[in-house]
Amino acid sequence: MAKNALPVTRAENFATWYQEVVRAADMAEHSGVRGCMVIKPWGYKIWERIQRLLDKRIQETGHDNCYFPLFIPLSLIQKEASHVEGFAKEMAVVTHHRLVMEDGQLKPAAPLEEPLVVRPTSETMIGEAFARWIESYRDLPMKLNQWANVVRWEMRPRLFLRTSEFLWQEGHTAHATADDALDETRTMLEVYREVAEDMMRIPLIPGQKSAGERFPGAVETHTIEAMMQDGRALQAGTSHYLGQNFAKAANIAFQDENGQQQLVHTTSWGVSTRLVGGLIMTHGDDDGLRLPPIIAPHQVVILPIIRDESARGPVMEACHALAKRLAAQHYAGEPVRAFVDARDDSAANKRWGWIKKGVPLICEIGPRDLEKGALALYKRTLPANEKSFPEQEVFVSHVAHHLEETDTALFEQAKAYRAEQTRDDVPDFDALKAHFDGEHKTGFVRAKWSGKPETEDAFGAFGVTIRCIPYEQTGTTGPCIVTGEEAATDVILAKAY
Amino acid sequence: MAKNALPVTRAENFATWYQEVVRAADMAEHSGVRGCMVIKPWGYKIWERIQRLLDKRIQETGHDNCYFPLFIPLSLIQKEASHVEGFAKEMAVVTHHRLVMEDGQLKPAAPLEEPLVVRPTSETMIGEAFARWIESYRDLPMKLNQWANVVRWEMRPRLFLRTSEFLWQEGHTAHATADDALDETRTMLEVYREVAEDMMRIPLIPGQKSAGERFPGAVETHTIEAMMQDGRALQAGTSHYLGQNFAKAANIAFQDENGQQQLVHTTSWGVSTRLVGGLIMTHGDDDGLRLPPIIAPHQVVILPIIRDESARGPVMEACHALAKRLAAQHYAGEPVRAFVDARDDSAANKRWGWIKKGVPLICEIGPRDLEKGALALYKRTLPANEKSFPEQEVFVSHVAHHLEETDTALFEQAKAYRAEQTRDDVPDFDALKAHFDGEHKTGFVRAKWSGKPETEDAFGAFGVTIRCIPYEQTGTTGPCIVTGEEAATDVILAKAY
């Protein structure tokens, strides 16, 4: 067995492995500001792919992009009590709008009349706008989305997963009826599921949050829950039905068809750069990142092998010709993204670089391949040194098939891992505690739960939460995992990021 | 002459007219936070068009997108003295990272060890990263770009033109030599010129800033200067050669090919949502916004005329069929963007709505048009009630021509206005003062200038600045407009936004 490309394996230390993948793939790093990351080009290109796929679906489902201010006045935040409670501990506060130099040191000057909070999310700002914009039922539904940065002060930051500043989209909608708003909430969760599962190939459990895990101010929170390769859960996206809570706080009222004043029903939903962390922890292996083809910025990287300068011209020409022919092929409705890496370095160094970055297919073309019209093909889902030698023409005509193969392999592997790490035979609370207590006891447990809110805290003692009440219920009954009483509801229990 | 769609004309009050265009086109509004705007869907779609066109060119010229933190530690800002001086007065400062409720009021708690500035621009943050990332000449050039929000506290805000928070892109590059960095500076100014002039159809004067108008910390600032319809200048984009100033401050060094340590040469360049303001003030008329076709989110809006419910089916079908045929046509390399407005409102109301939003072409199709295969066509560059009745087939095959016509007309009108408002026959400083002194004395004056820095302040007395030293010089000599001494350099003088 060849040595792996990373200095640490998943089995040895998952947290360190994660950092090493991010570093080796050159995706991001910590900045000098606590909890704030620098997203480097490869990490950002992956985020841009996610953005593009998601934005298309957000538009197709009838939402308009817009942009609301970064700052929220304290008095506005204060209007929705449970919302304040949820975010107060992690809000960055702007108190001054000028600096002066005093004794060679810059100091804040010119205090603001009212301190401003850097948005942790924009329900309050957008709610205030809805209150101004919505007058009659004709204005409904109002369906907006914004791509933005938000700040939630983070004491234990991890790149992509938990950062004080992160990038996301937040959708905000207002509806005439609860039914419409609930439809919207579910529609957007399905959009998230489609992008994260069908495109990013992260197996998901969609479901609803229990009361203790809901978004501050929400009536219902819907979620997609994924399992990382250390058996922990990652909440990959959430969609909230806010009922009339924010409508009451901001007085978002409309005149209905009968001339009566009513409050709207609102929703909000968001996914963030955290998805990139989920991608890494779902598909990465001990050689680095592995990218599903729909997400990969480059699907095929072509490396010229030039040992002798006289061969440079024809080899480079063959590489660019191949890239061009590949770009005329399609995968998942888009032209194949092929990239010729002409940097001045050895092919082996470059190949290992792209392996660590997770590119699905790597081709090498050298002088001897020219005569035969062949190439050396490496697939990211096979061991790193395994290669085949297809004819170029055959490779071009089969490229969509090769990408499909990668796509399927990544998804199947992730599903198999999740299946291994999921138990539905934990009989009672003591057995549950025994399962999860201890550092390496992770995975999903599917169990029955009575749904009594006061029982939710019980899991906290061993760091477990109810990840969701899955949409897909078995329909059977059995003893509640906490109280032992007869219960019909399945829940997913896990330790989570 | 028909009444105009806006309550005020450009001639009556340009500043109020501007606000009315933004309001009537539903582009943006002030938020509850001083100086921060809400960009509404129509305004944001226009910004997205600008983003897409610009981002394509930024990538094609070899730059990678990435993302740096929103917050900058005070100690980092402090490193480059002239940079600090330029921005200290307008920096928003985060001093706390928590809120607590005291006597029913939210109060900032948990002071930060070091206050953080909300980025006014990212030279210092990116310079610090460059210093870590760049080791040898092989790492150069390093060419990055980010799309982000920035904050410069603004006491007299105007939508899009001057807001405390704005959206922009900022490019940051590091090079081995001054020549490479200067090439980059000019290349990116040309990219800006291309998007702003060839696509947004804003006539521009590209040139260099005089010392007094340079970016804080820059050795050279290059600019594109536009003239608004009140005769004032708008700086539409800038590209800075920063020399080794930021390299010195952040110690961005590299080992050259001879093994010697050297400092890099850096550049930075940016355009912002201010461009949207420039678009409005260049092309708007007394009926509202007028959009050049390349920028228009919808190039053709199709309005069904339904007076009788029985006609709804066939009319809607004809409208959607027309939209589909238009989408198969191309303008400027992209499919024509046609939109069927099926909202439940009168065609006249809807038509006026789209006129105010600046859509280039509006088509109406009613029951009588169906038999004839015709439509009613309104062009935004013609008087609002003027219409023609082309056959649908003819309109479809000519649509690119109609769009081209709008494109050219807007550019020619803007150039003609600028020519009218430009003088190159102002003989001396007294004449210059007489020209500009007084509320309505605006426009561009092209004059000779000795280039002596101490003479720059002279114009301040009547609110004029040197907008730029145009690349296109006449090559003649004449008396300096300030000192009267023989001078060879042409400058553009104007009052500016």
Interface residues (C-beta under 8 A of the other chain):
Chain A: S31 G32 V33 C36 M37 V38 I39 K40 P41 G43 Y44 K45 W47 E48 D64 N65 C66 Y67 F68 P69 L70 F71 I72 P73 L74 L76 I77 Q78 V84 A88 K89 E90 M91 A92 V93 V94 T95 H96 H97 R98 L99 V100 M101 Q105 L106 P108 P115 L116 V117 V118 M125 E128 A129 R138 L144 A148 N149 V151 W153 E165 L167 D344
Chain B: S31 G32 V33 C36 M37 V38 I39 K40 P41 G43 Y44 K45 W47 E48 D64 N65 C66 Y67 F68 P69 L70 F71 I72 P73 L74 L76 I77 Q78 V84 A88 K89 E90 M91 A92 V93 V94 T95 H96 H97 R98 L99 V100 M101 Q105 L106 P108 P115 L116 V117 V118 M125 E128 A129 R138 L144 A148 N149 V151 W153 E165 L167 D344
